[in-house]
């Protein structure tokens, strides 16, 4: 008997924006969790208040990374936010090095 793995995903265009509800559904987390990410500075919505907030496509990527950091490493939200910041800094530095090596 072979074990099968089913992968699910969302294809997001670079210009996609999500409402709070859409982002919550896309990541399978309650809106309160998304609000905690906003409070922690992980996500930066555009808009005047929660009912008009829009989250850019980059936010979905950040949410997915935070989810993995929480589940795989057992980090709390503050720790996941810090780890995300460091991971993005490493990515930026690697990209700069790649440009300089060309």
C-alpha positions in Angstrom: 0.0 0.0 0.0 1.5 3.3 -1.0 0.9 6.5 0.8 -0.4 9.4 -1.2 0.1 13.1 -0.5 -2.4 15.6 -1.6 -1.2 19.2 -2.0 -3.4 22.2 -2.2 -2.5 25.7 -3.1 -3.7 29.1 -4.2 -2.3 30.7 -7.3 -1.8 34.4 -6.6 -1.0 37.0 -9.2 1.5 39.7 -8.2 -1.2 42.4 -8.0 -3.7 40.4 -5.9 -5.1 42.0 -2.8 -7.1 40.3 -0.1 -9.7 41.5 2.4 -9.3 40.4 6.0 -11.9 37.6 5.4 -10.3 36.4 2.2 -6.8 36.3 3.8 -8.3 34.4 6.7 -9.9 31.8 4.4 -6.8 31.5 2.3 -4.6 30.6 5.2 -7.3 28.7 7.1 -6.9 30.8 10.3 -9.4 32.9 12.1 -9.5 36.7 11.5 -8.3 37.2 15.1 -5.1 35.5 14.2 -4.6 37.8 11.2 -5.3 40.8 13.5 -2.6 39.5 15.9 -0.2 39.4 13.0 -1.1 43.1 12.2 -0.5 44.0 15.8 2.9 42.2 15.8 3.9 44.1 12.7 4.1 41.1 10.5 1.3 42.3 8.1 0.7 45.9 7.0 -2.8 46.3 5.6 -3.7 49.2 3.4 -6.9 51.0 4.3 -8.4 53.2 7.0 -10.0 50.5 9.2 -10.5 46.8 9.4 -13.6 46.8 7.2 -11.6 48.5 4.4 -8.3 46.8 4.9 -6.6 45.2 1.9 -3.6 42.9 2.2 -1.2 42.6 -0.7 -0.1 39.3 -2.2 3.1 39.5 -0.2 1.1 39.1 3.0 -0.1 35.6 2.0 3.5 34.5 1.6 4.4 36.0 5.0 1.4 34.3 6.7 2.4 30.9 5.2 5.9 31.3 6.6 4.6 32.3 10.0 2.3 29.2 10.0 5.3 26.9 9.2 7.4 28.6 11.9 4.7 28.1 14.5 3.9 24.5 13.5 7.4 23.2 12.6 9.4 25.0 15.3 6.8 25.7 17.9 7.5 29.4 17.9 5.0 31.8 19.4 3.8 34.8 17.3 6.5 37.2 18.5 9.3 34.6 17.8 7.8 33.8 14.4 7.7 37.5 13.6 11.4 37.9 14.5 12.4 34.8 12.6 10.4 36.0 9.5 12.2 39.4 9.7 15.6 37.6 9.8 14.7 35.2 7.0 13.7 38.1 4.8 16.9 40.0 5.6 19.0 36.9 4.7 17.0 36.7 1.4 17.7 40.3 0.6 21.4 39.9 1.4 21.6 36.8 -0.8 20.0 38.7 -3.7 22.5 41.6 -3.3 25.4 39.1 -3.3 24.0 37.5 -6.5 23.8 40.8 -8.2 27.3 41.7 -7.2 28.6 38.4 -8.5 27.3 38.9 -12.0 
